[in-house]
């Protein structure tokens, strides 16, 4: 059995723990004391509820709690579903010391966290991620939001969780496509922070894809370590934290173009990282060999590499202009200096962006 791994996110005003390991959902002694008071709302979805909801409810014996089970999928991360969460808190008569528990993937975590941020101007919430992508990225750092038809995550707030409880047993039931999508965010950390981690991923790819518990737990811990450090230094994304969006400006445009149901988030990020790496190489900002290495690693984890021709580069560029990282009408992109080092770049010529998008439509790849 994989050993418990823990670390803290150290913020200016407080810290919170991340626990990674098996059987954590049922381990009430570990996380129940972290709840704010004696009321809780569990928000989950139809995929996760039949598998894990009862474990959490059993651990909450003696605490006044309710459940909200939503349909799954990014296309459900809407203001209407957010309103349902607020209504569930109202029906619970949740006080300011109530806690929202987000049991699920990134969609549930984002929506539940945003509801917690807004109820009575902010109550506690606990992240219980059940997907690899949520464990390594979206559950850590306090970004909460819902989508609009015009773009992804346009309505939201920074609201840090009280704790992150990553029960690695839940990864055993994760569909293969969801697992592979999560590896895109894992690869991202090596791409922007640590070329040595890319080496490790290349060496451990087989074990990770086979869901080896030790390999997965180690990968999650390393990613959380990178993200916790960045969040501690730049909680509200005024500087360094923007690097975590490597591939995301392009990826979010693809998700929006596909109507939020064509790609898993990690798949879109994989495509976005490929475009960003190709653009960096085209501009002479990073070695082309690094872009080719990234493409090989993404392919090894079964991630898509080719943008469908139905998405015109000009349309994707238009969607990118609504991205939250745009300032004063100027796109800010996260580009490479080399594997393991990234930077925020403004003022990239639109012709160069369009060419990189076209390159990733024309150069082949998987799916």
Order of alpha helices (4+ residues) and beta strands (2+ residues): beta-beta-alpha-beta-alpha-beta-alpha-beta-alpha-beta-beta-beta-beta-alpha-alpha-alpha-alpha-alpha-alpha-alpha-beta-beta-alpha
